[in-house]
Amino acid sequence: MEAIGALLDGITYITDWIGNGLYTFMVESYALLVEYLTLASLTTTLWAMSFGWDVAKAILENFGLSELLNDAWSYLDSKAASLLIYLNVPEAINMLTTAFVTKFTMRFIPFA
């Protein structure tokens, strides 16, 4: 009798696992897969941004944009230059050009 009871308990355990445990296992496995893929995507994006920034910096250095801006800045009179410096226009121009070149280089990086 004990063997039949143990066999029935084993069969009940297997059917319960197939009915409920398999679903729970699949949900947890899929959640873990999504977690790892999201982490891999974020890691790849951060690497691509770092790489894009390095390429953009090299392009800006080779292009000589800062020298052109300094030459153009030297042609302004002192009042206009001081007002623009007070309004942080040079930093804004620097941020905009850097963002533009970085965005341009990011177009050539797949999956970024």
Buried (B, 14 or more C-beta within 10 A) or exposed (E): EEEEEEEEEEEEEEEEEEEEEEEEEEEEEEEEEEEEEEEEEEEBBEEBBEBBBEBBBEBBEEEEBBEEBEEEBEEEEEEEBEEBEEEEEBEEBBEEBBEEBBEEBBEEBEEB
